């Protein structure tokens, strides 16, 4: 078991494009479906795995390009330390001071380490200066507990 780190920042309105953050349905629409439905399915099937947008389900980071992996750690504590470093780095840009408070930050990091140690994924999102958004995720890999069919992007 190991953990991959992912970070995304960008305009909040792009983050809100939920259709591009959902994987396509496992079965395509039937051939006699409306042309716009078939077109939209093909668009999502092509764009979802290639998009740098954070997926709605954290485990689906594993289908994204391997270039989006910001770090890989065999130890949950090391992965959580990366989370602490990123939150400290982005603290001046956060619109809410809560994650920056040393006590709150320590609780977030300890909780993340515990969850990762149990095989779970961790995902946090914070508003930055308007209208930007920060998404930080740590995904447990080999196998992922939430979706064991997803393969390691570095394999």
C-alpha positions as CSV (number, residue, x, y, z in Angstrom):
1,X,0.0,0.0,0.0
2,X,1.2,3.5,-0.8
3,X,-0.4,7.0,-1.2
4,X,-0.4,9.5,-4.0
5,X,-0.8,13.2,-3.5
6,X,-2.9,15.5,-5.8
7,X,-3.2,19.2,-5.9
8,X,-5.4,21.4,-8.0
9,X,-6.0,25.1,-7.9
10,X,-8.1,27.1,-10.4
11,X,-11.2,29.2,-10.9
12,X,-14.1,28.1,-8.8
13,X,-16.4,28.2,-11.9
14,X,-14.2,25.6,-13.6
15,X,-14.2,23.4,-10.4
16,X,-18.0,23.6,-10.5
17,X,-18.2,21.9,-13.9
18,X,-19.4,18.7,-12.3
19,X,-20.1,16.9,-15.5
20,X,-16.3,16.9,-16.2
21,X,-15.6,15.6,-12.6
22,X,-17.8,12.5,-13.0
23,X,-16.6,9.3,-14.7
24,X,-18.7,8.2,-17.6
25,X,-21.3,5.6,-16.9
26,X,-19.8,2.1,-17.3
27,X,-22.2,1.3,-20.2
28,X,-22.6,3.7,-23.2
29,X,-26.1,4.7,-24.2
30,X,-27.8,2.4,-26.7
31,X,-27.1,3.1,-30.4
32,X,-30.7,4.3,-30.9
33,X,-30.4,7.0,-28.2
34,X,-30.7,10.7,-29.0
35,X,-27.6,11.9,-30.9
36,X,-26.9,14.6,-28.2
37,X,-26.8,11.9,-25.5
38,X,-24.4,9.8,-27.5
39,X,-22.3,12.9,-28.2
40,X,-22.2,13.9,-24.6
41,X,-21.3,10.4,-23.4
42,X,-18.4,10.3,-25.9
43,X,-17.2,13.7,-24.8
44,X,-17.2,12.8,-21.1
45,X,-15.6,9.4,-21.8
46,X,-12.8,11.2,-23.6
47,X,-12.4,14.2,-21.3
48,X,-12.8,12.8,-17.8
49,X,-9.6,10.7,-17.7
50,X,-7.6,13.5,-19.4
51,X,-8.9,16.4,-17.3
52,X,-6.9,17.8,-14.4
53,X,-10.1,18.6,-12.6
54,X,-10.5,16.9,-9.2
55,X,-13.0,14.0,-9.5
56,X,-16.1,14.0,-7.4
57,X,-15.0,10.6,-6.0
58,X,-11.5,10.9,-4.7
59,X,-10.4,7.4,-5.8
60,X,-10.9,8.4,-9.5
61,X,-7.7,10.5,-9.3
62,X,-6.1,7.1,-10.1
63,X,-7.4,7.2,-13.7
64,X,-6.0,10.7,-14.3
65,X,-2.7,11.3,-16.1
66,X,0.3,10.2,-14.0
67,X,1.8,13.7,-14.5
68,X,-0.8,14.9,-12.0
69,X,0.7,12.9,-9.1
70,X,2.5,15.4,-6.9
71,X,4.1,12.8,-4.7
72,X,4.0,9.2,-3.6
73,X,4.7,7.9,-0.1
74,X,4.7,4.4,1.4
75,X,4.0,5.8,4.8
76,X,0.7,7.5,5.8
77,X,2.6,9.9,8.1
78,X,4.8,11.1,5.2
79,X,1.8,11.7,3.0
80,X,0.1,13.6,5.8
81,X,3.2,15.7,6.2
82,X,2.9,16.7,2.5
83,X,-0.6,17.8,3.2
84,X,0.7,20.0,6.1
85,X,3.3,21.5,3.8
86,X,0.7,22.4,1.2
87,X,-1.7,23.9,3.7
88,X,1.1,25.9,5.2
89,X,2.2,27.0,1.7
90,X,-1.4,28.1,0.7
91,X,-2.3,29.6,4.1
92,X,-1.8,33.2,3.0
93,X,-4.2,32.8,0.2
94,X,-7.0,30.9,2.1
95,X,-10.2,32.9,2.7
96,X,-10.8,31.1,5.9
97,X,-8.2,31.1,8.6
98,X,-9.3,27.8,10.3
99,X,-6.9,25.4,8.6
100,X,-4.0,27.8,9.3
101,X,-4.5,27.8,13.0
102,X,-1.7,25.5,14.4
103,X,-4.1,23.5,16.5
104,X,-6.6,23.0,13.7
105,X,-3.9,22.2,11.2
106,X,-2.4,19.5,13.6
107,X,-5.9,17.9,13.9
108,X,-6.4,17.8,10.1
109,X,-3.0,16.3,9.5
110,X,-3.4,13.7,12.3
111,X,-6.8,12.8,11.1
112,X,-5.5,12.4,7.5
113,X,-2.7,10.2,8.7
114,X,-5.1,8.0,10.6
115,X,-7.5,7.6,7.6
116,X,-4.6,6.9,5.2
117,X,-3.2,4.3,7.6
118,X,-6.6,2.5,7.6
119,X,-6.5,2.5,3.8
120,X,-9.0,5.3,3.2
121,X,-8.6,8.3,0.9
122,X,-8.4,11.9,2.1
123,X,-9.7,15.0,0.3
124,X,-9.9,18.6,1.3
125,X,-11.1,21.7,-0.5
126,X,-10.6,25.4,0.4
127,X,-11.6,28.7,-1.1
128,X,-8.7,30.9,-2.0
129,X,-8.9,34.5,-3.0
130,X,-12.0,34.9,-5.0
131,X,-12.9,33.2,-7.1
132,X,-10.3,30.4,-6.8
133,X,-10.3,27.0,-5.2
134,X,-7.7,24.6,-3.8
135,X,-8.3,20.9,-3.8
136,X,-5.8,18.6,-2.0
137,X,-6.2,14.8,-2.1
138,X,-4.3,11.8,-0.9
139,X,-5.3,8.6,-2.5
140,X,-4.4,5.1,-1.1
141,X,-3.3,2.9,-3.9
142,X,-2.6,-0.8,-4.5
143,X,-5.4,-1.5,-4.0
144,X,-7.7,1.5,-3.4
145,X,-10.2,0.5,-0.7
146,X,-13.0,2.6,-2.2
147,X,-12.6,1.2,-5.7
148,X,-10.2,-1.8,-6.0
149,X,-10.7,-2.0,-9.8
150,X,-8.7,1.2,-10.2
151,X,-5.0,0.7,-11.0
152,X,-2.0,2.6,-9.8
153,X,-1.2,5.4,-12.2
154,X,2.6,4.8,-11.8
155,X,2.4,1.0,-12.6
